[in-house]
């Protein structure tokens, strides 16, 4: 089983990123269920705007898309900005919209049978709203969602502490991340064994 985590921080590498930290912790939790994977920081790549699967020469999305389609699980990790997913996460969702025009020989979207999960970090309220927005979009473009498909941390509103600034991972976050990994890996295995019917 394979997972790919798209980190949607606004900052390219090597800047520190709470979104990347939580994504890495999530992949580590997946490892307990036989799932391997990689983290891709989207801001490090020239992902063009639009809703096509390929925006032409220089567009980095096709190579990222190839990794998504080769994986069983997609993780989106985003900060909260002004109560919403980051603009990078929105761009990823827009590019995933291109999957609505792609299908297999039986009429199923190529994303059918793949499972998605979400990581959210921020020092303002809004983790449930952000995950709800992403859940709806991910489901619209063909991904399935397990129970408990989000892990998140939000600090005190109007304060400057980031997730990466914490001395230790809060037990509640660690527990939620473990549940996300267990349930998402379980659903991915079930869908691999019993694919959705032809459309």
Secondary structure as UniProt FT lines:
FT   STRAND          2..7
FT   TURN            13..14
FT   HELIX           18..31
FT   TURN            32..34
FT   STRAND          36..41
FT   HELIX           42..44
FT   TURN            57..58
FT   HELIX           61..70
FT   STRAND          73..81
FT   TURN            82..83
FT   STRAND          84..85
FT   HELIX           87..96
FT   HELIX           97..101
FT   TURN            105..106
FT   TURN            110..113
FT   STRAND          115..122
FT   HELIX           127..140
FT   TURN            141..142
FT   STRAND          144..154
FT   TURN            157..158
FT   HELIX           163..165
FT   HELIX           171..193
//
